[in-house]
Amino acid sequence: MRIDIRGILCYYILYKKSLAREVARLKKTELFDKVYFAAGRLNDLINKRRRLSVCKCTAVSSRLPDEFDGFRIVHLSDLHSRRYGENDTELVRVCARLRPDMLAFTGDLFSRDSDTEKILSRLPLMRALGELAPVYYIWGNHETDTKDKALMMNERLKELDITVLMNEKAVISRGNAHIDIAGLVLPSRFYRAADGSYRSLPEVTGEYIGQLLGENDRRDFTLLLAHTPLPFKSYAEWGADLTFSGHIHGGMVRAFGIGLLSPERRFFPRYTKGLYRFGESQMVVSPGLGKFRVNNPETVMLCVLGKRNVQ
C-alpha cells in the first residue's frame, strides 16, 4: 500500500487550523470544559479494566558518574483519580517488575476535586512504592490548586520516608559518587490565569527557575523533577542534565505518534511522551496514568541512565 505523505501533511495543516478556530470559539464558553469532563467520565466507564503500558528509554551522558551507569529510574505522573486495583496493587506490581533504583513522581498524585479521604487513600500506594526504592515526589498543578490538602499530604508522605521536594534539592549517592536532584514547584499562575482561562500565561524562564531553586552547580550531574515539560529549554538553560515531567497526559488523544491536546487546551503540544533532547540536556515525559485518553495507554516510564565515554 502506497502512503501519500504530502497528502497527509496537507490534511494535518488544514485540520489543525480549522480545529484551532473552532476550539477558540468553544473556549469562550463553558462548553469545552463540560465536554472534556463528560468524555473523561465516559472513558472511565468503558475502560473499567485497564492494562498498564511500560515505556523504556535510555538517557546517556558523558557527565554521569561511572557509578550511576545503569541506574534505573521508574517515573510516574498524573495519577489523578485513577485506580489500579485495591490500593493500586497492579501499579505496584508493574513498578516492582522494573527493578527500580529510584522512583520519581512528578505531580498530580490526586485531583483538585478529591476529598481528604480519597487523598489519604493514596498512602498505601506510596508506602508500597517506598518499599521498592527511594521515592522523590513533587507537586503538580492539582496539588498547587489545593495547597492545604497537599501540605497535609506532604506531612503524611514524609512519615513514610518519601522525599518531597518543594523547590528544594537533595543528593543521591551511589558508591563514592553522587548526583543532585531538584524538585521544581511552580505557582498556579503558570498553569491557569486568575480568570480561569489559559490565555497569556507567564513564561517560565531559566532566571525564574534560579530564583526558586537557586543557582545550579554545574560541576555535578543534575536531575530535575518539573511537572510541566513545556519550558524544557529553560530547564536546560538553568543547567538540568536530565528532567522528568508529566502534565500533558500524552496529548490525551494520540494518532501517528502525535499527541493532540494539552491541559492548557492547546493543540499539538511539542512534548508529550518519551525522551527529548535540547543541546546536552535531556527530558523524559510521562504520558501519565489517569485522565481521559484515546489510543494513549496509561504508562509507567522506565529511564535507564548510561555513561557516555568521551573519546
Residue frames relative to the residue before (quaternion, step in Angstrom):
aa qw qx qy qz dx dy dz
M 1.0000 0.0000 0.0000 0.0000 0.00 0.00 0.00
R 0.2988 -0.7672 0.5468 0.1521 3.57 -0.83 1.01
I 0.2187 -0.7841 0.5725 0.0980 3.55 -0.87 1.01
D 0.2918 -0.7527 0.5682 0.1596 3.57 -0.80 1.05
I 0.2462 -0.8080 0.5199 0.1273 3.59 -0.03 1.31
R 0.6566 0.5178 -0.3245 0.4420 3.60 0.95 -0.84
G 0.6399 0.5263 -0.3237 0.4570 3.55 1.03 -0.76
I 0.6450 0.5140 -0.3160 0.4690 3.54 0.99 -0.84
L 0.6490 0.5254 -0.3107 0.4541 3.58 0.97 -0.88
C 0.6594 0.4997 -0.3119 0.4671 3.60 0.91 -0.88
Y 0.6424 0.5186 -0.3181 0.4661 3.56 0.97 -0.88
Y 0.6356 0.5473 -0.3203 0.4403 3.56 0.98 -0.90
I 0.6771 0.4936 -0.2954 0.4590 3.61 0.90 -0.95
L 0.6766 0.4852 -0.2959 0.4682 3.59 0.89 -0.92
Y 0.6444 0.5278 -0.3130 0.4563 3.55 1.01 -0.87
K 0.6508 0.5231 -0.3187 0.4486 3.57 0.93 -0.88
K 0.6849 0.4946 -0.2973 0.4449 3.58 0.86 -0.93
S 0.6923 0.4734 -0.2894 0.4614 3.57 0.86 -0.94
L 0.6607 0.5060 -0.3073 0.4616 3.55 0.98 -0.84
A 0.6326 0.5351 -0.3315 0.4512 3.57 1.00 -0.77
R 0.6391 0.5225 -0.3260 0.4608 3.59 1.02 -0.79
E 0.6706 0.5010 -0.2995 0.4578 3.55 0.95 -0.89
V 0.6645 0.4942 -0.3079 0.4683 3.57 0.95 -0.82
A 0.5972 0.5566 -0.3657 0.4470 3.59 1.05 -0.68
R 0.6465 0.5018 -0.3144 0.4810 3.56 1.09 -0.73
L 0.6759 0.5063 -0.2959 0.4464 3.56 0.91 -0.93
K 0.6428 0.5579 -0.3315 0.4071 3.58 1.01 -0.78
K 0.5834 0.5765 -0.3818 0.4261 3.59 1.22 -0.28
T 0.7164 0.3419 -0.2270 0.5642 3.58 1.27 -0.20
E 0.5999 -0.5516 0.4301 0.3885 3.53 -1.32 -0.06
L 0.4255 0.7433 -0.4465 0.2589 3.57 1.27 -0.16
F 0.6279 0.5631 -0.3487 0.4087 3.58 0.93 -0.89
D 0.6961 0.4702 -0.2758 0.4671 3.56 0.82 -1.02
K 0.6370 0.5296 -0.3331 0.4503 3.59 1.02 -0.73
V 0.6531 0.4988 -0.3089 0.4788 3.58 0.96 -0.84
Y 0.6418 0.5311 -0.3163 0.4539 3.56 0.97 -0.89
F 0.6606 0.5023 -0.2992 0.4710 3.58 0.95 -0.92
A 0.6714 0.5010 -0.3026 0.4546 3.60 0.88 -0.93
A 0.6383 0.5255 -0.3278 0.4571 3.58 1.01 -0.80
G 0.6373 0.5313 -0.3211 0.4565 3.57 1.03 -0.78
R 0.6559 0.5039 -0.3099 0.4689 3.58 0.95 -0.86
L 0.6467 0.5148 -0.3150 0.4663 3.58 1.00 -0.85
N 0.6346 0.5309 -0.3207 0.4610 3.55 1.00 -0.84
D 0.6384 0.5285 -0.3254 0.4551 3.60 1.00 -0.78
L 0.6679 0.5063 -0.3009 0.4549 3.56 0.98 -0.86
I 0.6756 0.5011 -0.2903 0.4563 3.57 0.98 -0.87
N 0.7930 0.3074 -0.1252 0.5109 3.55 0.96 -0.92
K 0.0584 0.8278 -0.5540 0.0661 3.57 0.76 1.02
R 0.7368 0.2884 -0.1959 0.5793 3.58 1.06 -0.66
R 0.0611 -0.8327 0.5498 -0.0243 3.55 -0.45 1.23
R 0.2079 -0.7514 0.6115 0.1347 3.53 -1.15 0.60
L 0.3636 -0.7474 0.5192 0.1990 3.53 -0.71 1.09
S 0.2629 -0.7358 0.6049 0.1536 3.52 -1.09 0.81
V 0.2280 -0.7443 0.6085 0.1540 3.57 -1.22 0.51
C 0.0945 -0.7782 0.6200 0.0311 3.56 -0.88 1.00
K 0.1328 -0.8192 0.5571 0.0304 3.58 -0.66 1.13
C 0.0554 0.7778 -0.6253 0.0297 3.56 -1.13 0.69
T 0.2709 -0.7374 0.5940 0.1730 3.55 -1.30 0.34
A 0.1516 -0.7775 0.6071 0.0623 3.56 -0.80 1.07
V 0.0952 -0.8269 0.5542 -0.0122 3.55 -0.39 1.29
S 0.0859 0.7982 -0.5889 0.0935 3.58 -0.90 0.95
S 0.4626 -0.6646 0.5133 0.2842 3.56 -1.10 0.74
R 0.6352 0.5496 -0.3236 0.4357 3.59 1.22 -0.41
L 0.5304 0.6413 -0.4098 0.3734 3.58 1.21 -0.26
P 0.4644 -0.6625 0.4985 0.3113 3.63 -0.89 0.83
D 0.6229 -0.5738 0.3818 0.3702 3.57 -1.06 0.75
E 0.6443 0.5625 -0.3246 0.4039 3.56 0.98 -0.84
F 0.7077 0.4454 -0.2627 0.4815 3.61 1.18 -0.47
D 0.3815 0.7021 -0.5031 0.3292 3.59 1.23 0.24
G 0.7982 0.2201 -0.1925 0.5266 3.58 -0.61 1.14
F 0.3951 0.7212 -0.4736 0.3153 3.61 1.29 0.09
R 0.2225 -0.8141 0.5319 0.0696 3.57 -0.72 1.14
I 0.0653 -0.8005 0.5956 -0.0142 3.57 -0.68 1.17
V 0.1866 -0.7484 0.6284 0.1011 3.57 -0.77 1.08
H 0.1597 -0.8115 0.5619 0.0134 3.53 -0.72 1.18
L 0.0295 -0.7836 0.6196 -0.0343 3.56 -0.77 1.15
S 0.0807 0.7998 -0.5916 0.0619 3.56 -1.11 0.63
D 0.8731 0.1764 -0.0815 0.4471 3.53 -1.36 0.40
L 0.1209 0.8082 -0.5596 0.1380 3.56 0.67 1.11
H 0.0961 -0.8388 0.5262 0.1017 3.58 1.07 -0.77
S 0.7930 -0.2923 0.2182 0.4879 3.62 -0.76 -0.99
R 0.4304 0.7287 -0.4482 0.2877 3.58 1.26 0.03
R 0.1582 -0.7728 0.6096 0.0778 3.57 -1.14 0.74
Y 0.1327 -0.7724 0.6178 0.0632 3.54 -1.09 0.77
G 0.7840 -0.2141 0.0825 0.5768 3.51 0.54 1.27
E 0.6972 -0.4403 0.3404 0.4519 3.55 -1.30 0.11
N 0.8363 0.0019 -0.0765 0.5429 3.56 -0.76 1.15
D 0.5390 -0.6659 0.3764 0.3527 3.57 1.20 0.64
T 0.1621 0.8343 -0.5122 0.1241 3.57 1.02 0.78
E 0.6113 0.5503 -0.3600 0.4402 3.60 1.09 -0.59
L 0.6390 0.5133 -0.3192 0.4758 3.57 1.02 -0.79
V 0.6429 0.5129 -0.3193 0.4709 3.59 0.97 -0.82
R 0.6428 0.5371 -0.3277 0.4370 3.58 0.96 -0.85
V 0.6554 0.5029 -0.3113 0.4698 3.59 0.95 -0.88
C 0.6554 0.5077 -0.3148 0.4621 3.59 0.93 -0.87
A 0.6455 0.5285 -0.3239 0.4462 3.60 0.94 -0.85
R 0.6398 0.5459 -0.3232 0.4338 3.57 1.01 -0.80
L 0.6740 0.5100 -0.2854 0.4518 3.60 1.17 -0.57
R 0.3241 -0.8012 0.4573 0.2094 3.60 1.34 0.04
P 0.0716 0.8481 -0.5221 0.0551 3.61 0.67 1.05
D 0.3450 -0.6703 0.6112 0.2410 3.51 -1.32 0.51
M 0.7784 0.0208 0.0147 0.6273 3.55 1.29 -0.43
L 0.1833 -0.7521 0.6184 0.1352 3.56 -1.24 0.54
A 0.1454 -0.7680 0.6198 0.0703 3.56 -1.01 0.89
F 0.0662 -0.7782 0.6239 0.0285 3.59 -0.82 1.00
T 0.1523 -0.8589 0.4882 0.0295 3.54 -0.29 1.32
G 0.8288 -0.3474 0.1235 0.4210 3.54 0.73 1.10
D 0.7876 0.2755 -0.2809 0.4742 3.49 -1.42 0.41
L 0.0716 0.8003 -0.5770 0.1466 3.52 0.71 1.18
F 0.7689 0.0615 -0.0370 0.6353 3.56 1.24 -0.54
S 0.5165 -0.6370 0.4752 0.3188 3.57 -1.29 0.19
R 0.6428 -0.5643 0.3563 0.3760 3.54 -1.15 0.59
D 0.7042 0.4444 -0.2785 0.4786 3.61 1.13 -0.51
S 0.4351 0.6935 -0.4674 0.3335 3.62 1.25 0.15
D 0.3664 -0.7095 0.5492 0.2465 3.56 -1.00 0.78
T 0.7347 -0.4420 0.2801 0.4318 3.56 -1.30 0.25
E 0.6358 0.5422 -0.3352 0.4352 3.58 0.97 -0.81
K 0.6700 0.4919 -0.2976 0.4696 3.59 0.94 -0.88
I 0.6408 0.5283 -0.3291 0.4494 3.54 1.01 -0.80
L 0.6962 0.4699 -0.2721 0.4696 3.58 0.85 -0.95
S 0.5841 0.5902 -0.3763 0.4110 3.59 1.16 -0.43
R 0.5744 0.5749 -0.3779 0.4436 3.58 1.31 -0.09
L 0.4948 0.6972 -0.4186 0.3064 3.59 1.19 -0.31
P 0.6351 0.5138 -0.3644 0.4470 3.68 0.90 -0.66
L 0.6112 0.5380 -0.3438 0.4677 3.58 1.08 -0.71
M 0.7117 0.4588 -0.2741 0.4558 3.57 0.74 -1.02
R 0.6030 0.5386 -0.3574 0.4675 3.58 1.09 -0.63
A 0.6746 0.4948 -0.2945 0.4618 3.59 0.92 -0.92
L 0.6365 0.5118 -0.3327 0.4714 3.59 1.00 -0.75
G 0.6570 0.5259 -0.3064 0.4450 3.57 1.00 -0.82
E 0.6256 0.5252 -0.3356 0.4693 3.56 1.21 -0.41
L 0.6128 0.5393 -0.3441 0.4640 3.58 1.28 -0.32
A 0.7567 -0.1900 0.2035 0.5915 3.57 0.93 -0.98
P 0.6576 -0.4816 0.3698 0.4459 3.62 -1.21 0.23
V 0.2049 -0.7831 0.5821 0.0775 3.56 -0.99 0.96
Y 0.1078 -0.7652 0.6334 0.0401 3.57 -0.99 0.96
Y 0.0700 -0.8308 0.5498 -0.0504 3.55 -0.68 1.17
I 0.0534 -0.7672 0.6379 0.0392 3.55 -1.13 0.76
W 0.5618 -0.5840 0.4665 0.3545 3.53 -1.32 0.27
G 0.2488 -0.6927 0.6477 0.1970 3.49 -1.39 0.47
N 0.7443 -0.3923 0.2706 0.4679 3.57 -1.23 -0.22
H 0.6205 0.5408 -0.3624 0.4372 3.62 1.08 -0.52
E 0.6348 0.4919 -0.3352 0.4927 3.59 1.03 -0.65
T 0.6428 0.5381 -0.3186 0.4424 3.55 0.98 -0.87
D 0.6705 0.5002 -0.2913 0.4641 3.58 1.09 -0.72
T 0.7582 0.2591 -0.1541 0.5781 3.61 1.23 -0.35
K 0.0709 -0.8805 0.4667 0.0437 3.55 0.79 1.09
D 0.6515 0.5290 -0.3395 0.4247 3.60 0.87 -0.86
K 0.6775 0.4732 -0.2859 0.4852 3.57 0.91 -0.91
A 0.6660 0.5129 -0.3070 0.4463 3.57 0.97 -0.87
L 0.6408 0.5110 -0.3264 0.4709 3.59 1.03 -0.74
M 0.6062 0.5387 -0.3382 0.4774 3.57 1.09 -0.72
M 0.6689 0.4909 -0.2942 0.4744 3.57 0.96 -0.89
N 0.5788 0.5868 -0.3718 0.4272 3.59 1.06 -0.69
E 0.6774 0.4998 -0.2966 0.4509 3.57 0.87 -0.95
R 0.6652 0.4932 -0.3073 0.4688 3.56 0.98 -0.78
L 0.6399 0.5209 -0.3241 0.4628 3.57 1.05 -0.72
K 0.6375 0.5281 -0.3281 0.4551 3.57 0.99 -0.79
E 0.6015 0.5544 -0.3486 0.4576 3.59 1.14 -0.62
L 0.6882 0.4435 -0.2626 0.5106 3.58 1.23 -0.52
D 0.4894 -0.6761 0.4058 0.3725 3.59 1.33 0.17
I 0.3600 0.6739 -0.5382 0.3558 3.57 1.09 0.77
T 0.3337 -0.7394 0.5475 0.2053 3.61 -0.84 0.93
V 0.1181 -0.7834 0.6096 0.0272 3.56 -0.57 1.23
L 0.1312 -0.8104 0.5700 0.0331 3.57 -0.61 1.16
M 0.0337 -0.7992 0.5982 -0.0487 3.54 -0.49 1.31
N 0.7414 -0.3088 0.1495 0.5767 3.56 0.32 1.30
E 0.4981 0.6173 -0.4170 0.4439 3.50 0.98 1.04
K 0.3167 -0.7236 0.5826 0.1914 3.51 -1.36 0.28
A 0.0683 -0.7581 0.6465 0.0513 3.53 -1.29 0.50
V 0.3705 -0.7066 0.5591 0.2255 3.54 -1.33 0.16
I 0.1667 -0.7543 0.6277 0.0958 3.56 -1.01 0.89
S 0.1434 -0.8151 0.5597 0.0424 3.56 -0.64 1.13
R 0.0389 0.7582 -0.6503 0.0270 3.51 -1.23 0.65
G 0.7979 -0.0136 -0.0400 0.6012 3.55 -0.43 1.19
N 0.7710 -0.3076 0.2550 0.4960 3.55 -0.86 -1.00
A 0.6399 0.5260 -0.3101 0.4666 3.58 1.31 0.09
H 0.1058 -0.7813 0.6090 0.0865 3.55 -1.30 0.21
I 0.1561 -0.7219 0.6583 0.1450 3.51 -1.40 0.31
D 0.4333 -0.6836 0.5221 0.2689 3.57 -1.21 0.52
I 0.0938 -0.7631 0.6351 0.0746 3.55 -1.20 0.60
A 0.0857 -0.7981 0.5964 0.0027 3.55 -0.89 1.00
G 0.1934 -0.7841 0.5814 0.0991 3.56 -1.08 0.77
L 0.1732 -0.8079 0.5603 0.0586 3.56 -0.52 1.23
V 0.0297 -0.7735 0.6331 -0.0039 3.57 -0.91 0.99
L 0.1980 -0.8098 0.5472 0.0750 3.56 -0.48 1.24
P 0.5433 -0.5999 0.4677 0.3552 3.62 -1.11 0.59
S 0.6839 -0.5235 0.3334 0.3835 3.56 -1.23 0.55
R 0.6113 0.6006 -0.3606 0.3681 3.59 1.04 -0.74
F 0.6207 0.5386 -0.3504 0.4492 3.60 1.19 -0.33
Y 0.6973 0.4393 -0.2631 0.5016 3.58 1.28 -0.23
R 0.7998 -0.0327 0.0608 0.5964 3.57 1.05 -0.76
A 0.4898 -0.6735 0.4740 0.2859 3.57 -1.03 0.87
A 0.6875 -0.4956 0.3438 0.4044 3.57 -1.28 0.34
D 0.6923 0.4615 -0.2808 0.4784 3.60 1.11 -0.61
G 0.6061 -0.5927 0.3417 0.4056 3.59 1.29 0.17
S 0.5795 0.5784 -0.3775 0.4326 3.58 1.26 -0.10
Y 0.4346 -0.6780 0.5272 0.2710 3.55 -1.36 0.03
R 0.4399 0.7100 -0.4407 0.3289 3.56 1.25 0.38
S 0.8690 0.1157 -0.0795 0.4744 3.54 -1.23 0.66
L 0.1823 0.7878 -0.5620 0.1743 3.56 0.87 0.93
P 0.5213 -0.6538 0.4364 0.3322 3.62 -0.97 0.77
E 0.5036 -0.6492 0.4897 0.2919 3.54 -1.23 0.58
V 0.3224 -0.7025 0.5993 0.2085 3.55 -1.08 0.78
T 0.0929 -0.8252 0.5569 0.0166 3.58 -0.35 1.22
G 0.6396 -0.5108 0.4040 0.4084 3.54 -1.27 0.30
E 0.6187 0.5469 -0.3376 0.4518 3.56 1.09 -0.74
Y 0.6682 0.4927 -0.3086 0.4642 3.59 0.93 -0.87
I 0.6091 0.5384 -0.3507 0.4649 3.59 1.02 -0.74
G 0.6358 0.5338 -0.3152 0.4599 3.56 1.05 -0.78
Q 0.6233 0.5348 -0.3380 0.4596 3.57 1.10 -0.68
L 0.7045 0.4554 -0.2631 0.4765 3.58 1.03 -0.77
L 0.8076 0.3019 -0.1233 0.4914 3.57 0.86 -0.97
G 0.4815 -0.6345 0.4604 0.3920 3.55 1.20 -0.39
E 0.6634 -0.4935 0.3731 0.4209 3.54 -1.28 0.19
N 0.3931 -0.7234 0.5191 0.2296 3.56 -0.98 0.84
D 0.3592 -0.7112 0.5649 0.2146 3.56 -0.97 0.93
R 0.2252 -0.8376 0.4864 0.1055 3.54 -0.10 1.30
R 0.4783 0.6411 -0.4610 0.3843 3.59 1.22 0.15
D 0.7373 0.3777 -0.2082 0.5200 3.58 1.18 -0.59
F 0.5176 -0.5880 0.5168 0.3453 3.55 -1.25 0.51
T 0.1167 -0.8318 0.5425 0.0121 3.59 -0.75 1.08
L 0.2012 -0.7225 0.6527 0.1072 3.52 -1.01 1.01
L 0.1069 -0.7809 0.6131 0.0539 3.56 -0.98 0.86
L 0.1713 -0.7376 0.6441 0.1081 3.56 -0.96 0.93
A 0.1344 0.7828 -0.5873 0.1558 3.59 -0.58 1.17
H 0.4899 -0.7244 0.3884 0.2904 3.57 -0.51 1.17
T 0.7863 0.2809 -0.1611 0.5261 3.59 0.75 -0.98
P 0.3466 -0.7541 0.5173 0.2091 3.61 -0.90 0.84
L 0.4589 0.7439 -0.4264 0.2326 3.59 1.18 -0.35
P 0.7431 0.3722 -0.2564 0.4935 3.68 0.93 -0.69
F 0.0784 0.8527 -0.5145 0.0448 3.62 1.04 0.70
K 0.6612 0.5149 -0.3212 0.4411 3.60 0.88 -0.89
S 0.6457 0.5078 -0.3213 0.4712 3.59 1.08 -0.67
Y 0.6002 0.5381 -0.3590 0.4705 3.58 1.10 -0.63
A 0.6543 0.5014 -0.3028 0.4784 3.55 1.01 -0.85
E 0.6302 0.5379 -0.3266 0.4548 3.57 1.01 -0.82
W 0.6536 0.5078 -0.3119 0.4665 3.60 1.01 -0.79
G 0.5842 -0.6176 0.3493 0.3941 3.57 1.17 -0.53
A 0.3642 0.7249 -0.5078 0.2899 3.60 1.18 0.40
D 0.3354 -0.7287 0.5605 0.2057 3.56 -0.87 0.94
L 0.7891 -0.0043 0.0470 0.6125 3.56 1.04 -0.83
T 0.1174 -0.7985 0.5901 0.0208 3.56 -0.79 1.10
F 0.1736 -0.7446 0.6343 0.1147 3.55 -1.17 0.71
S 0.0504 0.8064 -0.5818 0.0935 3.58 -0.77 1.10
G 0.1765 -0.7556 0.6184 0.1244 3.54 -1.36 0.21
H 0.4228 0.7933 -0.4045 0.1680 3.54 -0.48 -1.38
I 0.7397 0.4435 -0.2591 0.4348 3.62 0.78 -0.93
H 0.3070 -0.7837 0.4847 0.2379 3.62 1.28 -0.29
G 0.6567 -0.5437 0.3068 0.4231 3.55 1.07 0.73
G 0.6059 -0.5279 0.3653 0.4698 3.56 1.28 0.07
M 0.4674 -0.7151 0.3957 0.3370 3.56 1.40 0.18
V 0.7744 0.0387 -0.0003 0.6315 3.59 0.71 -1.09
R 0.0906 -0.8149 0.5720 0.0232 3.58 -0.77 1.04
A 0.0587 0.7656 -0.6381 0.0557 3.54 -1.13 0.81
F 0.8363 0.0358 -0.0774 0.5416 3.57 -0.88 1.00
G 0.6823 -0.5064 0.2798 0.4469 3.57 1.09 0.75
I 0.6083 0.5411 -0.3419 0.4694 3.59 1.29 0.20
G 0.3296 -0.7316 0.5637 0.1958 3.57 -0.98 0.88
L 0.4428 -0.7540 0.4330 0.2187 3.56 -0.86 1.00
L 0.8557 0.0621 0.0756 0.5082 3.56 0.68 -1.12
S 0.2825 -0.7372 0.5880 0.1757 3.57 -1.10 0.74
P 0.6482 -0.5114 0.3695 0.4263 3.63 -1.17 0.27
E 0.6204 0.5286 -0.3422 0.4675 3.59 1.21 -0.36
R 0.4652 -0.6953 0.4155 0.3571 3.58 1.37 0.16
R 0.4665 0.6381 -0.4694 0.3935 3.55 1.06 0.82
F 0.4047 -0.7451 0.4833 0.2176 3.53 -0.86 0.97
F 0.8654 0.1030 -0.1123 0.4773 3.49 -1.25 0.74
P 0.0089 0.8138 -0.5793 0.0460 3.61 0.61 1.11
R 0.5818 -0.6506 0.3792 0.3072 3.53 -1.05 0.84
Y 0.7914 0.2246 -0.0977 0.5602 3.59 0.96 -0.86
T 0.0566 0.8457 -0.5235 0.0868 3.58 -0.41 1.18
K 0.8090 -0.1029 0.1263 0.5648 3.60 0.92 -0.83
G 0.7820 0.3621 -0.2583 0.4366 3.55 -1.00 0.85
L 0.6741 -0.4959 0.3912 0.3829 3.53 -1.35 -0.39
Y 0.0657 -0.7897 0.6100 -0.0048 3.57 -0.89 1.04
R 0.1949 -0.7779 0.5892 0.0987 3.57 -1.22 0.55
F 0.0351 0.7411 -0.6705 0.0026 3.51 -1.23 0.68
G 0.7911 -0.0953 0.0037 0.6042 3.55 -0.20 1.28
E 0.7882 -0.2480 0.2184 0.5192 3.57 -0.79 -1.05
S 0.5924 0.5727 -0.3597 0.4378 3.59 1.29 -0.10
Q 0.1429 -0.7823 0.6032 0.0617 3.56 -1.14 0.72
M 0.1070 -0.7893 0.6022 0.0537 3.56 -1.23 0.50
V 0.1958 -0.7507 0.6232 0.0991 3.55 -1.03 0.92
V 0.1083 -0.8035 0.5849 0.0242 3.57 -0.68 1.14
S 0.2574 -0.7607 0.5808 0.1331 3.55 -0.81 1.07
P 0.3886 -0.7083 0.5321 0.2533 3.62 -0.97 0.79
G 0.5540 -0.6780 0.3556 0.3269 3.55 1.30 0.07
L 0.4687 -0.6950 0.5031 0.2102 3.48 -1.43 0.16
G 0.7819 0.2961 -0.1600 0.5247 3.60 1.15 -0.38
K 0.6752 0.5193 -0.3831 0.3573 3.51 -1.42 -0.27
F 0.6959 -0.4729 0.3720 0.3921 3.50 -1.42 0.30
R 0.1425 0.7839 -0.5917 0.1229 3.59 -0.96 0.90
V 0.1094 -0.7685 0.6287 0.0464 3.55 -1.19 0.69
N 0.8260 0.0081 -0.0608 0.5603 3.59 -0.82 1.03
N 0.6113 0.5242 -0.2801 0.5225 3.52 1.22 0.66
P 0.1258 -0.8629 0.4821 0.0845 3.59 0.50 1.16
E 0.5621 -0.5597 0.4917 0.3591 3.53 -1.24 0.58
T 0.0976 -0.8668 0.4863 -0.0521 3.55 -0.59 1.17
V 0.2181 -0.6974 0.6681 0.1401 3.48 -1.24 0.78
M 0.2448 -0.7822 0.5580 0.1302 3.58 -0.75 1.03
L 0.0871 -0.7530 0.6484 0.0707 3.56 -1.15 0.69
C 0.0427 -0.7840 0.6192 -0.0059 3.56 -0.72 1.12
V 0.1483 -0.7703 0.6166 0.0675 3.57 -0.77 1.08
L 0.3267 -0.7477 0.5470 0.1869 3.57 -0.81 1.03
G 0.0870 -0.8043 0.5874 0.0231 3.54 -1.02 0.85
K 0.3803 -0.7132 0.5472 0.2176 3.54 -1.13 0.70
R 0.1547 -0.7594 0.6244 0.0972 3.57 -0.83 1.01
N 0.2935 -0.7647 0.5508 0.1606 3.55 -0.69 1.09
V 0.3892 -0.7188 0.5317 0.2218 3.55 -0.90 0.98
Q 0.3595 -0.7486 0.5177 0.2057 3.56 -0.78 1.05
